[in-house]
Amino acid sequence: MMHPRLILILICLTAVTRGTELVDVVWELKIPSLATAKIVLEKLDRLIENGDARTVTLGKKVQRSVKRIFTKEHKVLAGKKDADDREAEARQLDRNRKQWLKPNVFGNVNKGAASAAFRRALELRNDNKAEHASLTKEWVKEIADFEKMLGDLEFSKEDEVLLILAELMQAIVKRTPWVGRPSLSYDESWAKFLSQRTKNRDRLMTLARHASDAGDYELSYHFHRLVGNDLARIRVGAKLANRILAEGKPGSAINRWERIGNVEEVKNLKLKHPALTANSYQAFDEASLNRFVAPACVRVLVPDGHRTGFFYQQGGYLLTCRHGLLNGEGQPHALVVVLEDGRKFPATILGFSSGHDIAALKIDHSGHELLPLADRIDLKQGGEVTLFGFADSKRNTALFSKGAIMVPFDTWQNQPTSRLALDGSAGHRGAPLVDSRGRVLGIFIASKTGTARSLEIGAIRGFLKAL
């Protein structure tokens, strides 16, 4: 049975693949001003009055959010002005206090006035702190509500509207620095990704159709995923899974069904094929391996930079290294996971090993790509491997580098590792090391020039079993 959210996606996409009325209405918000907002809100009134049910629903959500964010911005800016006035008064009181504490011609000081000035300045600054805290709390909530509306637009495939309103939100957040800048899921990097996807939509759709017509379902799936066409991705993914199964590769078929959220097919195949080996998975050429593995990788933002992680189970479950996720007291930092499209999600630590460099995280996300796990028996000396990860903090798509297994089982710092002939960086820590079938053989944990270490797959499976 399919995941309920995927069923809703299918219903939504069957009804409409791309909106136009709403785009025309909100277009003027590309200039993020109060004047254009008033014009757009009036147009939304007319659209809501005369539109179909879907347009009315989305139009009301957009109207409410646009009205609220401009209203809240006005409140924040007014609060900043009041705070500036109070601070100016407090500074004048500071200057007065210094003068009153200076002896006059008779050698006297006005301690009473100086004390009153001190108390009043303190009171004004405390008022500023209280108002700043209150408005910051309101602002963070307002941005979260606005992003929830953006999520509804994304779900409804209103990409152009989504991009306009996301850029509006980014502009407003930039001009309200007094209350700090909330962490945005729909930030500039995500907007850049969506802009490119929208620009290349027609070309990618054409390539997807050509690939499907030629029987290359794997490539067609890739193009549909890039364009965000979930209906077609699921349809082509099902064809791909059935073909792979017919070729006698149940492991790869299970992974493909997992990727499109067909829980029932996954359950049935696992019952029929309880013991999967390397031969249960299809082998990839370099380009296909990249398309298979890279989208399942994520950047995990930590205080000193980033790590690499990867999804191993549908529902936002991912693995990475433990290093850098915890503070000196062993408590988790505030972690953020960045997807291929630039979206950011707060992550929680489901568990970590005290002795091994591994941690399991979860984000509120589904419908993503994910990687199968290999077995200890697959670790062989001289075996070719590929490391997927993020050396560059500005990229959201994982890059790969080739290497080989020097020593399959080698204890290092009291951890069961594999010694590898490849190079990596701090950003690669937590990255998946895969074989030619896209199965995870280890998690990258350390590197010196020409020699690296990965936590071997037996330890990874043991960790997951104990969760």
C-alpha positions in Angstrom: 0.0 0.0 0.0 1.3 3.4 -0.9 2.2 6.1 1.7 -0.9 8.3 2.3 1.0 11.4 1.3 2.0 9.9 -2.0 -1.7 9.1 -2.7 -2.5 12.8 -2.1 0.3 13.8 -4.4 -1.2 11.5 -7.1 -4.6 13.0 -6.7 -3.3 16.6 -6.8 -1.1 15.9 -9.8 -3.9 14.2 -11.7 -6.0 17.4 -11.3 -3.3 19.8 -12.3 0.4 19.8 -13.0 1.1 23.6 -13.1 -1.0 26.6 -12.1 -1.2 29.8 -14.1 -3.9 32.0 -12.6 -2.2 32.4 -9.3 1.1 33.1 -11.0 -0.4 36.1 -12.8 -1.9 37.4 -9.6 1.2 37.3 -7.4 3.7 38.2 -10.1 4.0 41.8 -8.9 5.4 40.6 -5.6 8.7 40.1 -7.3 9.0 43.7 -6.2 8.6 43.1 -2.4 7.0 46.3 -1.4 3.9 47.3 0.6 2.4 49.0 -2.5 2.7 45.8 -4.6 1.3 43.8 -1.7 -1.8 45.9 -1.6 -2.3 45.4 -5.4 -1.8 41.7 -5.1 -4.2 41.4 -2.1 -6.9 43.1 -4.1 -6.4 40.8 -7.1 -6.5 37.8 -4.7 -9.9 39.0 -3.5 -11.2 38.8 -7.1 -9.6 35.5 -7.7 -11.0 34.0 -4.6 -14.5 35.3 -5.5 -14.4 33.8 -9.0 -11.9 30.9 -9.0 -12.5 27.1 -8.8 -12.3 25.2 -5.5 -8.5 24.5 -5.8 -7.6 28.1 -6.7 -9.8 29.5 -4.0 -8.2 27.2 -1.3 -4.6 28.1 -2.4 -5.6 31.8 -2.9 -6.9 32.1 0.6 -3.7 30.6 2.1 -1.5 32.9 0.0 -3.7 36.0 0.8 -3.6 35.3 4.6 0.2 34.7 4.6 1.1 37.7 2.5 -1.1 40.0 4.6 0.3 38.7 7.9 4.0 38.8 6.9 3.7 42.5 5.8 1.7 43.3 8.9 4.3 41.6 11.1 7.1 43.3 9.3 5.5 46.7 10.0 5.2 45.8 13.7 8.8 44.7 13.9 10.1 47.9 12.2 7.9 50.0 14.5 9.3 48.1 17.4 12.8 48.8 16.2 12.1 52.5 15.9 10.7 52.6 19.5 13.7 50.7 20.7 16.1 53.1 19.0 14.2 56.0 20.6 14.5 54.4 24.0 18.2 53.7 23.5 18.8 57.3 22.5 17.0 58.4 25.7 19.0 56.0 27.8 22.3 57.2 26.3 21.3 60.8 27.1 20.6 59.7 30.6 24.0 58.1 30.8 25.6 61.4 29.7 23.5 63.3 32.3 24.5 60.9 35.0 28.1 61.4 34.3 27.7 65.2 34.5 25.7 64.9 37.8 28.4 62.9 39.3 31.0 65.5 38.6 31.6 68.0 41.5 30.2 71.4 40.9 32.0 74.7 41.9 31.0 74.0 45.5 32.4 70.4 45.3 29.0 68.8 45.4 27.6 66.0 43.3 23.9 65.3 42.5 23.8 61.6 43.5 20.0 61.5 43.6 19.6 62.7 40.1 22.4 60.4 38.9 20.8 57.4 40.6 17.4 58.2 39.1 19.0 58.6 35.6 20.7 55.2 36.1 17.5 53.5 37.1 15.6 55.1 34.2 18.2 54.1 31.6 18.2 50.5 33.0 14.4 50.5 32.8 14.5 51.6 29.2 17.0 49.0 28.2 15.1 46.3 30.0 12.0 47.3 28.0 14.0 47.0 24.8 15.2 43.5 25.8 11.7 42.4 26.6 10.2 43.8 23.4 13.1 42.3 21.3 12.4 38.9 22.8 8.7 39.2 22.3 8.9 40.4 18.7 11.6 37.8 17.9 9.3 35.0 19.1 6.4 36.4 17.0 8.6 36.8 14.0 10.0 33.2 14.1 6.4 31.9 14.4 5.3 34.1 11.5 8.1 32.9 9.2 7.3 29.3 10.2 3.7 29.8 9.3 4.7 31.4 6.0 6.9 28.5 5.1 4.1 26.1 5.9 2.0 27.9 3.2 5.0 27.6 0.9 5.0 23.8 1.6 1.3 23.7 0.5 2.3 25.4 -2.7 5.1 22.9 -3.3 2.7 20.0 -2.6 0.3 21.5 -5.1 3.1 21.9 -7.8 2.7 25.7 -8.0 6.4 26.1 -8.5 6.4 29.6 -10.0 4.1 31.0 -7.3 6.3 29.2 -4.7 9.5 30.8 -6.1 8.0 34.3 -6.1 6.7 34.0 -2.5 9.9 32.3 -1.2 12.0 35.2 -2.6 9.5 37.7 -1.1 10.0 36.1 2.3 13.8 36.1 1.9 13.8 39.8 1.0 11.6 40.7 4.0 13.7 38.6 6.4 16.8 40.4 5.2 15.4 43.8 5.9 14.3 42.9 9.5 17.8 42.1 11.0 16.8 43.6 14.4 14.9 40.4 15.4 17.6 38.1 13.9 17.3 35.9 10.9 15.3 32.7 11.3 16.7 29.5 9.7 14.8 29.2 6.4 13.9 25.9 4.7 13.1 27.8 1.6 16.3 29.9 1.4 18.4 31.4 -1.4 20.1 28.1 -2.3 16.8 26.3 -2.5 15.4 29.2 -4.6 18.3 28.9 -7.0 17.7 25.1 -7.4 14.0 25.7 -8.0 14.6 28.5 -10.5 16.9 26.2 -12.5 14.4 23.4 -12.4 11.6 25.7 -13.5 13.7 27.1 -16.3 14.7 23.6 -17.5 11.3 21.9 -16.9 10.3 21.6 -20.5 13.7 20.3 -21.6 13.8 17.7 -18.8 10.3 16.6 -19.4 11.1 16.0 -23.1 14.2 14.1 -22.1 12.2 12.0 -19.6 9.7 11.1 -22.3 12.4 10.2 -24.8 14.1 8.0 -22.3 10.9 6.3 -21.4 10.0 5.7 -25.0 13.4 4.1 -25.5 12.8 1.8 -22.6 15.4 3.5 -20.3 13.3 3.8 -17.2 16.2 4.4 -15.0 17.2 7.6 -16.9 13.5 8.6 -17.3 13.1 8.3 -13.5 16.1 10.5 -13.0 14.7 13.3 -15.2 11.3 13.1 -13.6 12.9 13.4 -10.2 14.9 16.4 -11.2 11.8 18.2 -12.5 9.8 17.3 -9.4 7.1 15.4 -11.3 6.2 12.9 -8.6 3.3 11.3 -10.5 5.5 10.4 -13.5 8.4 9.4 -11.2 6.2 7.0 -9.3 4.8 5.6 -12.5 8.2 5.1 -14.2 9.6 3.8 -10.9 7.1 1.0 -10.8 7.9 0.0 -14.4 11.6 0.0 -13.4 11.1 -2.1 -10.3 9.1 -4.7 -12.3 11.7 -4.9 -15.0 14.5 -5.3 -12.4 12.6 -8.0 -10.7 12.0 -9.8 -14.0 15.8 -9.7 -14.5 16.3 -11.6 -11.3 17.4 -8.7 -9.1 15.0 -8.7 -6.1 17.2 -6.5 -3.9 17.3 -3.7 -6.4 13.6 -4.1 -7.0 12.9 -3.8 -3.3 15.0 -0.6 -3.2 13.1 0.9 -6.1 9.7 0.1 -4.5 10.9 1.7 -1.3 11.9 4.8 -3.2 8.4 5.3 -4.5 6.8 4.4 -1.2 5.0 1.2 -2.2 5.0 -0.5 1.2 2.9 -3.5 0.1 5.3 -4.5 -2.7 8.3 -4.1 -0.4 6.7 -6.3 2.2 5.8 -9.0 -0.3 9.2 -9.1 -2.0 11.0 -9.3 1.4 8.9 -12.3 2.3 9.7 -14.0 -1.0 13.4 -13.1 -0.9 14.5 -13.1 2.8 18.2 -13.7 2.0 19.6 -11.1 -0.3 23.2 -11.4 -1.7 25.3 -9.2 -3.9 23.8 -10.9 -6.9 20.4 -9.8 -5.8 21.3 -6.3 -6.9 22.0 -4.8 -10.4 25.4 -3.5 -11.2 25.7 0.1 -12.4 28.0 1.9 -14.8 29.5 5.2 -13.4 26.8 7.5 -14.6 24.0 5.3 -13.4 25.7 4.8 -10.0 26.0 8.6 -9.6 22.2 9.0 -10.4 21.4 6.2 -7.9 23.6 7.3 -4.9 24.0 11.1 -5.0 20.3 12.0 -4.5 20.3 9.9 -1.3 23.1 11.9 0.2 22.6 15.0 2.4 24.7 17.6 4.1 24.5 17.7 7.9 25.3 21.2 9.2 27.3 21.3 12.4 29.0 24.2 14.3 32.4 23.6 12.7 31.1 23.1 9.2 29.3 20.1 7.8 29.3 16.4 7.6 27.8 14.0 5.0 24.9 11.7 5.7 22.6 9.4 3.6 19.1 8.0 3.9 18.9 4.3 4.7 15.1 4.1 5.4 12.0 5.8 4.0 10.5 8.4 6.4 13.6 10.7 6.8 15.9 8.2 8.5 19.6 8.7 7.8 23.0 7.7 9.0 26.1 9.9 9.5 29.2 10.0 11.7 28.9 11.0 15.4 31.9 13.3 15.3 30.9 17.0 15.5 27.2 16.3 16.4 27.7 16.6 20.2 29.1 19.3 22.4 31.7 18.9 25.2 29.0 17.6 27.6 27.8 15.0 25.2 24.6 16.9 24.3 23.5 17.2 20.7 24.0 20.5 18.8 21.1 22.0 16.9 21.4 20.0 13.7 20.2 20.9 10.2 20.0 18.6 7.2 20.3 20.1 3.7 18.7 18.2 0.8 19.8 18.1 -2.8 17.3 20.8 -3.7 18.6 23.1 -0.9 15.7 22.7 1.5 16.7 22.6 5.2 15.2 20.4 7.9 15.9 20.3 11.6 17.2 16.9 12.6 16.9 14.9 15.8 19.4 12.3 16.9 17.7 8.9 17.2 20.8 7.3 18.7 24.6 7.2 18.5 27.3 4.8 19.5 29.5 5.7 22.4 32.4 3.6 21.0 31.9 3.9 17.3 31.8 7.0 15.1 28.2 6.6 13.9 24.8 8.3 14.6 21.2 7.9 13.3 19.2 11.0 12.6 15.6 11.7 11.5 14.0 14.6 9.7 10.4 15.2 8.9 10.6 14.2 5.2 9.5 11.3 3.0 9.5 10.4 -0.7 13.3 10.6 -0.8 15.9 8.3 -2.4 17.6 5.8 -0.1 20.5 3.3 -0.2 20.6 -0.4 0.5 23.1 -1.9 2.9 25.7 -4.6 2.0 27.0 -7.4 4.3 30.4 -8.1 5.9 31.0 -10.9 3.4 31.0 -8.3 0.6 34.1 -6.5 2.0 37.0 -7.9 0.0 40.6 -6.8 -0.3 41.2 -5.0 -3.6 37.5 -4.4 -4.1 36.7 -1.2 -5.9 34.6 1.4 -4.0 33.1 4.8 -4.5 32.8 7.5 -1.9 30.0 10.0 -2.2 30.1 13.2 -0.2 30.5 16.9 0.2 33.9 18.4 0.3 32.5 21.8 -0.8 30.1 23.5 1.6 28.4 25.4 -1.2 27.2 22.3 -3.1 24.1 20.4 -2.3 24.7 17.5 -4.7 27.2 14.9 -3.6 30.3 14.3 -5.7 32.1 11.0 -5.9 35.7 9.7 -5.9 37.0 6.3 -6.7 39.1 4.1 -4.4 39.8 0.6 -3.3 39.7 -1.5 -0.1 43.3 -2.1 1.1 42.4 -4.0 4.3 38.7 -5.1 4.7 38.9 -5.6 8.5 41.3 -3.5 10.5 40.8 -2.2 14.0 41.6 1.5 14.4 41.0 3.5 17.5 39.1 0.6 19.0 36.7 0.6 16.0 36.0 -2.1 13.4 37.1 -0.3 10.2 38.2 -0.9 6.6 41.4 0.7 5.4 41.0 2.3 2.0 43.1 3.7 -0.8 41.3 7.1 -1.4 41.3 10.7 -0.2 38.6 12.5 1.7 38.0 15.6 3.7 36.3 16.6 7.0 33.1 17.3 5.0 33.2 13.6 3.8 32.9 12.3 7.4 29.7 10.3 7.6 29.6 9.7 3.8 28.6 6.4 2.3 31.2 4.1 0.7 29.4 2.0 -1.9 30.1 -0.8 -4.3 29.3 -0.9 -8.0 25.7 -2.0 -7.1 25.1 1.1 -4.9 25.1 -0.8 -1.7 26.7 0.8 1.4 29.9 -1.0 2.5 30.9 1.5 5.1 30.8 5.1 6.5 33.8 7.3 6.0 35.2 8.4 9.3 38.8 9.6 8.8 41.4 10.2 6.1 45.1 10.8 5.6 46.7 11.3 2.2 46.2 8.1 0.3 44.7 6.2 3.2 41.2 6.5 4.6 39.1 4.7 7.2 35.5 3.6 7.0 33.4 2.1 9.8 32.7 -1.3 8.2 29.2 -2.5 7.3 29.0 -5.1 10.1 29.3 -2.5 12.7 26.7 -0.4 11.0 24.2 -3.2 10.8 24.9 -4.0 14.5 24.3 -0.4 15.4 20.9 -0.2 13.6 19.8 -3.5 15.1 20.5 -2.1 18.6 18.5 1.1 18.0 
